[in-house]
Amino acid sequence: MAQILVIEDNPANLELMAYLLVSFGHVVATADHGESGIAAARRQRPDLIVCDVQLPGLDGYAVVRALKQEPSLSAIPVVAVTALAMVGDREKGLAIGFDGYIAKPIDPERFVGQIERFLSAEQRGSAPCQSAEAAAAPAAPRAKTCGSVLVVDDSPTNRELIQQTLTPFGYDVRLASTVAAGFELAVTDIPDLVLSDLHMPDEDGFDLIRRLRADPRLTNLPVILVSSSLWGVRDRETAAALGVMRFLFRPLEPQALIDEVSRCLASVMETAHGDDSRR
């Protein structure tokens, strides 16, 4: 276990990185701009610092220069996590003082391992829900996933955040940006669960559910609707009539999202088993 400081101004990226690191047992502190990141490093003396390059105020280059100039902080590894991916960006970052360089968007399945390369063996964490016996065993091919989730959302950022949250925990996540595309994916390969934004241009989440319910193969497909605004009485009545399983509000907290998806799929499995027992 290590104490890790994450300096990142994008709330979704900050939340995801912190969540992944905490899941592996690390203690995480956060800062959303360069000045507060340097102050946090001085106060806490973390074992490792993860720093975005494109920060408001002092950018990541200025932050790492300041950290490396202070004798009490200079030995702390600082890893850049950035969308800058032009030729020479990595070399520039390493020359200025970063100890490592990870490109965005991060890969949730690899992110913690990439970060832990800069920690000692004693400071490295353990995978979530992994027993000591499993940790000691040789790596095996991934077994059947926890379930397949079709995500329908017109926002690339929302789709990416959901995918990066669910994938590390064994979910097979499929993405669609429109109702039409989502329906086609559902017909082609029926998912275990649909997670759809409510408010989308042209056709909305209710339109997607109506399409699903009209297809005999998809009539009972469970659906979670997500909205950034409060639900009115009419929306709640429509959702209930269409058989919506859950309602979630943005911003989505990663653990809450995982818990809701897990509960929904568990409920579906229990219902299916109950139906089998009555046959």
DOMAR-828080 format. One record per residue (C-alpha): residue number from 0; chain; x, y, z. Coordinates in steps of 0.1 Angstrom, whole numbers, plus 2048, in hexadecimal, padded with zeros to 3 digits. Layout:
BEGIN
<node NUM, 'A', <X, Y, Z>> ...
end
This chain:
BEGIN
<node 0, 'A', <800, 800, 800>> <node 1, 'A', <80D, 823, 7F7>> <node 2, 'A', <802, 847, 7FC>> <node 3, 'A', <7FC, 855, 7DA>> <node 4, 'A', <7F4, 879, 7D1>> <node 5, 'A', <7DF, 87E, 7B1>> <node 6, 'A', <7E0, 8A1, 7A1>> <node 7, 'A', <7C5, 8A4, 786>> <node 8, 'A', <7AD, 8BF, 77D>> <node 9, 'A', <793, 8AA, 76B>> <node 10, 'A', <77B, 89D, 785>> <node 11, 'A', <772, 87D, 772>> <node 12, 'A', <796, 874, 76C>> <node 13, 'A', <7A0, 87C, 790>> <node 14, 'A', <783, 868, 79E>> <node 15, 'A', <78B, 849, 788>> <node 16, 'A', <7B1, 849, 790>> <node 17, 'A', <7AB, 84D, 7B5>> <node 18, 'A', <791, 832, 7B5>> <node 19, 'A', <7A7, 819, 7A3>> <node 20, 'A', <7C5, 820, 7BA>> <node 21, 'A', <7AF, 81E, 7DA>> <node 22, 'A', <7A1, 7FD, 7CD>> <node 23, 'A', <7C4, 7EE, 7CE>> <node 24, 'A', <7C9, 7FA, 7F2>> <node 25, 'A', <7DB, 81A, 7ED>> <node 26, 'A', <7D4, 83A, 801>> <node 27, 'A', <7CD, 856, 7E8>> <node 28, 'A', <7CD, 87C, 7ED>> <node 29, 'A', <7C2, 893, 7D1>> <node 30, 'A', <7C7, 8B6, 7C3>> <node 31, 'A', <7B6, 8C7, 7A6>> <node 32, 'A', <7D1, 8E0, 79C>> <node 33, 'A', <7F7, 8E4, 79D>> <node 34, 'A', <7FA, 8FC, 7BB>> <node 35, 'A', <7E4, 8E6, 7D1>> <node 36, 'A', <7F7, 8C7, 7C5>> <node 37, 'A', <819, 8D5, 7D0>> <node 38, 'A', <80A, 8E0, 7F1>> <node 39, 'A', <7FC, 8BD, 7F7>> <node 40, 'A', <81D, 8AD, 7EE>> <node 41, 'A', <82F, 8C3, 808>> <node 42, 'A', <815, 8BA, 823>> <node 43, 'A', <812, 895, 81D>> <node 44, 'A', <833, 88A, 80D>> <node 45, 'A', <822, 86E, 7F9>> <node 46, 'A', <834, 84F, 7EC>> <node 47, 'A', <82A, 858, 7C8>> <node 48, 'A', <81A, 874, 7B5>> <node 49, 'A', <804, 871, 796>> <node 50, 'A', <801, 892, 784>> <node 51, 'A', <7EE, 89E, 765>> <node 52, 'A', <803, 8B4, 74E>> <node 53, 'A', <7E7, 8CC, 742>> <node 54, 'A', <7DD, 8DC, 763>> <node 55, 'A', <7CE, 8FF, 769>> <node 56, 'A', <7E7, 918, 778>> <node 57, 'A', <807, 905, 77C>> <node 58, 'A', <808, 8E9, 762>> <node 59, 'A', <817, 8C7, 769>> <node 60, 'A', <839, 8D1, 75C>> <node 61, 'A', <83B, 8EE, 775>> <node 62, 'A', <82F, 8D6, 791>> <node 63, 'A', <849, 8BC, 78B>> <node 64, 'A', <865, 8D6, 789>> <node 65, 'A', <85A, 8E4, 7AA>> <node 66, 'A', <858, 8C2, 7BA>> <node 67, 'A', <87A, 8B7, 7AE>> <node 68, 'A', <88A, 8D7, 7BA>> <node 69, 'A', <880, 8D1, 7DE>> <node 70, 'A', <899, 8B9, 7EF>> <node 71, 'A', <87D, 8AA, 805>> <node 72, 'A', <868, 8A2, 7E7>> <node 73, 'A', <881, 89C, 7CB>> <node 74, 'A', <883, 876, 7D1>> <node 75, 'A', <85D, 871, 7CE>> <node 76, 'A', <854, 861, 7AC>> <node 77, 'A', <83E, 877, 797>> <node 78, 'A', <82A, 866, 77B>> <node 79, 'A', <81A, 87B, 75F>> <node 80, 'A', <7F8, 871, 754>> <node 81, 'A', <7EF, 885, 735>> <node 82, 'A', <7DC, 887, 714>> <node 83, 'A', <7FB, 897, 704>> <node 84, 'A', <806, 87C, 6EC>> <node 85, 'A', <81A, 88E, 6D1>> <node 86, 'A', <83C, 882, 6C7>> <node 87, 'A', <855, 88F, 6E1>> <node 88, 'A', <83B, 896, 6FD>> <node 89, 'A', <846, 878, 711>> <node 90, 'A', <86B, 880, 70D>> <node 91, 'A', <864, 8A5, 717>> <node 92, 'A', <852, 89A, 736>> <node 93, 'A', <86D, 882, 741>> <node 94, 'A', <888, 89C, 73A>> <node 95, 'A', <876, 8B6, 750>> <node 96, 'A', <874, 89E, 76D>> <node 97, 'A', <857, 885, 76A>> <node 98, 'A', <862, 862, 774>> <node 99, 'A', <847, 852, 75E>> <node 100, 'A', <82D, 85B, 743>> <node 101, 'A', <80B, 84B, 73E>> <node 102, 'A', <7F4, 856, 721>> <node 103, 'A', <7CF, 85E, 725>> <node 104, 'A', <7B6, 850, 723>> <node 105, 'A', <7C3, 838, 73D>> <node 106, 'A', <7BE, 813, 73A>> <node 107, 'A', <7AC, 809, 75B>> <node 108, 'A', <7B9, 7E5, 759>> <node 109, 'A', <7DD, 7F1, 756>> <node 110, 'A', <7DD, 812, 769>> <node 111, 'A', <7E5, 806, 78C>> <node 112, 'A', <800, 7EF, 77F>> <node 113, 'A', <810, 80B, 76B>> <node 114, 'A', <810, 821, 78A>> <node 115, 'A', <81D, 806, 7A1>> <node 116, 'A', <83D, 802, 78C>> <node 117, 'A', <849, 821, 79F>> <node 118, 'A', <843, 812, 7C1>> <node 119, 'A', <856, 7F8, 7D5>> <node 120, 'A', <849, 7D4, 7D7>> <node 121, 'A', <83E, 7DB, 7FB>> <node 122, 'A', <82A, 7FA, 7F0>> <node 123, 'A', <816, 7E8, 7D5>> <node 124, 'A', <7F1, 7E0, 7DB>> <node 125, 'A', <7DB, 7C2, 7D4>> <node 126, 'A', <7C0, 7BF, 7BA>> <node 127, 'A', <79C, 7C4, 7C8>> <node 128, 'A', <78C, 7A5, 7D6>> <node 129, 'A', <7AB, 791, 7CF>> <node 130, 'A', <7B4, 777, 7E9>> <node 131, 'A', <7D8, 76F, 7F4>> <node 132, 'A', <7D6, 74D, 7E2>> <node 133, 'A', <7CA, 75E, 7C2>> <node 134, 'A', <7E5, 778, 7C4>> <node 135, 'A', <800, 75D, 7C7>> <node 136, 'A', <7F2, 748, 7AB>> <node 137, 'A', <7FD, 74B, 787>> <node 138, 'A', <7E9, 763, 771>> <node 139, 'A', <7CD, 751, 75F>> <node 140, 'A', <7B8, 75B, 741>> <node 141, 'A', <79A, 771, 74C>> <node 142, 'A', <77B, 75C, 752>> <node 143, 'A', <758, 765, 748>> <node 144, 'A', <751, 78A, 74F>> <node 145, 'A', <73B, 796, 76B>> <node 146, 'A', <722, 7A0, 750>> <node 147, 'A', <71D, 7B4, 731>> <node 148, 'A', <712, 7D8, 733>> <node 149, 'A', <707, 7ED, 715>> <node 150, 'A', <70D, 812, 71B>> <node 151, 'A', <6F9, 82A, 706>> <node 152, 'A', <703, 84F, 70A>> <node 153, 'A', <70A, 86B, 6F1>> <node 154, 'A', <727, 879, 707>> <node 155, 'A', <749, 869, 700>> <node 156, 'A', <755, 874, 722>> <node 157, 'A', <737, 862, 734>> <node 158, 'A', <73C, 843, 71F>> <node 159, 'A', <762, 842, 726>> <node 160, 'A', <75D, 847, 74C>> <node 161, 'A', <743, 82B, 74E>> <node 162, 'A', <759, 813, 73A>> <node 163, 'A', <778, 81B, 74E>> <node 164, 'A', <765, 816, 76E>> <node 165, 'A', <755, 7F5, 766>> <node 166, 'A', <76F, 7E3, 750>> <node 167, 'A', <789, 7DD, 76C>> <node 168, 'A', <76F, 7CB, 780>> <node 169, 'A', <767, 7B1, 766>> <node 170, 'A', <74B, 7C1, 753>> <node 171, 'A', <749, 7BE, 72D>> <node 172, 'A', <740, 7E2, 723>> <node 173, 'A', <732, 7EB, 701>> <node 174, 'A', <72D, 80F, 6F6>> <node 175, 'A', <715, 821, 6E0>> <node 176, 'A', <710, 846, 6DA>> <node 177, 'A', <6EC, 845, 6CD>> <node 178, 'A', <6CC, 833, 6D4>> <node 179, 'A', <6CD, 823, 6B1>> <node 180, 'A', <6F0, 817, 6B6>> <node 181, 'A', <6E8, 80A, 6D8>> <node 182, 'A', <6CA, 7F6, 6CC>> <node 183, 'A', <6DE, 7E7, 6B0>> <node 184, 'A', <6F9, 7DB, 6C9>> <node 185, 'A', <6DE, 7CD, 6E0>> <node 186, 'A', <6CF, 7B9, 6C3>> <node 187, 'A', <6F0, 7AD, 6B7>> <node 188, 'A', <6FD, 7A0, 6D8>> <node 189, 'A', <6E3, 7A2, 6F5>> <node 190, 'A', <6F4, 7B2, 713>> <node 191, 'A', <6EC, 7AA, 738>> <node 192, 'A', <6E4, 7CE, 740>> <node 193, 'A', <6DF, 7F0, 72E>> <node 194, 'A', <6EB, 810, 73E>> <node 195, 'A', <6DD, 82D, 72B>> <node 196, 'A', <6DE, 853, 72D>> <node 197, 'A', <6BB, 861, 72E>> <node 198, 'A', <6C0, 882, 71C>> <node 199, 'A', <6CF, 87D, 6F9>> <node 200, 'A', <6C8, 890, 6D9>> <node 201, 'A', <6AF, 882, 6BF>> <node 202, 'A', <6A6, 863, 6D4>> <node 203, 'A', <6A9, 861, 6FA>> <node 204, 'A', <6AC, 845, 713>> <node 205, 'A', <686, 83F, 714>> <node 206, 'A', <687, 83A, 6EE>> <node 207, 'A', <6A2, 820, 6F2>> <node 208, 'A', <68E, 80D, 70C>> <node 209, 'A', <66F, 80E, 6F5>> <node 210, 'A', <684, 7FF, 6D9>> <node 211, 'A', <691, 7E4, 6F0>> <node 212, 'A', <66F, 7DB, 6FE>> <node 213, 'A', <661, 7D8, 6DB>> <node 214, 'A', <67A, 7BC, 6D2>> <node 215, 'A', <66F, 79A, 6E1>> <node 216, 'A', <694, 791, 6E8>> <node 217, 'A', <69A, 7B1, 6FC>> <node 218, 'A', <679, 7B6, 70E>> <node 219, 'A', <687, 7AD, 730>> <node 220, 'A', <6A9, 7BD, 72C>> <node 221, 'A', <6B1, 7D0, 74C>> <node 222, 'A', <6B7, 7F6, 747>> <node 223, 'A', <6C7, 810, 75E>> <node 224, 'A', <6C1, 834, 754>> <node 225, 'A', <6D9, 850, 75C>> <node 226, 'A', <6D1, 875, 75D>> <node 227, 'A', <6E2, 895, 767>> <node 228, 'A', <6C1, 8A6, 771>> <node 229, 'A', <6A6, 89E, 78A>> <node 230, 'A', <68B, 887, 780>> <node 231, 'A', <669, 896, 77B>> <node 232, 'A', <648, 884, 783>> <node 233, 'A', <642, 87D, 75E>> <node 234, 'A', <665, 86F, 759>> <node 235, 'A', <661, 858, 778>> <node 236, 'A', <63F, 84C, 76B>> <node 237, 'A', <64D, 845, 748>> <node 238, 'A', <66B, 833, 757>> <node 239, 'A', <655, 81D, 76D>> <node 240, 'A', <63E, 815, 750>> <node 241, 'A', <65C, 80A, 73B>> <node 242, 'A', <66A, 7F4, 757>> <node 243, 'A', <68A, 808, 75E>> <node 244, 'A', <69E, 7F6, 779>> <node 245, 'A', <6B2, 812, 789>> <node 246, 'A', <6B6, 838, 786>> <node 247, 'A', <6D9, 847, 78A>> <node 248, 'A', <6E3, 86C, 78C>> <node 249, 'A', <703, 87C, 780>> <node 250, 'A', <71E, 881, 789>> <node 251, 'A', <722, 85B, 78C>> <node 252, 'A', <738, 851, 7A9>> <node 253, 'A', <74C, 832, 79E>> <node 254, 'A', <745, 81C, 7BC>> <node 255, 'A', <720, 825, 7BB>> <node 256, 'A', <71E, 81C, 796>> <node 257, 'A', <72F, 7FA, 79C>> <node 258, 'A', <718, 7F3, 7B9>> <node 259, 'A', <6F9, 7FB, 7A5>> <node 260, 'A', <704, 7E6, 787>> <node 261, 'A', <70D, 7C9, 79D>> <node 262, 'A', <6EB, 7CB, 7B0>> <node 263, 'A', <6D7, 7CC, 790>> <node 264, 'A', <6E9, 7AF, 780>> <node 265, 'A', <6E6, 79B, 7A1>> <node 266, 'A', <6C0, 7A3, 7A1>> <node 267, 'A', <6BD, 797, 77D>> <node 268, 'A', <6CF, 777, 785>> <node 269, 'A', <6B9, 770, 7A3>> <node 270, 'A', <699, 776, 78F>> <node 271, 'A', <6A6, 75F, 773>> <node 272, 'A', <6AE, 743, 78C>> <node 273, 'A', <68C, 748, 79C>> <node 274, 'A', <67B, 745, 77B>> <node 275, 'A', <68E, 725, 774>> <node 276, 'A', <684, 716, 795>> <node 277, 'A', <65F, 71A, 78D>> <node 278, 'A', <661, 709, 76B>> 
end
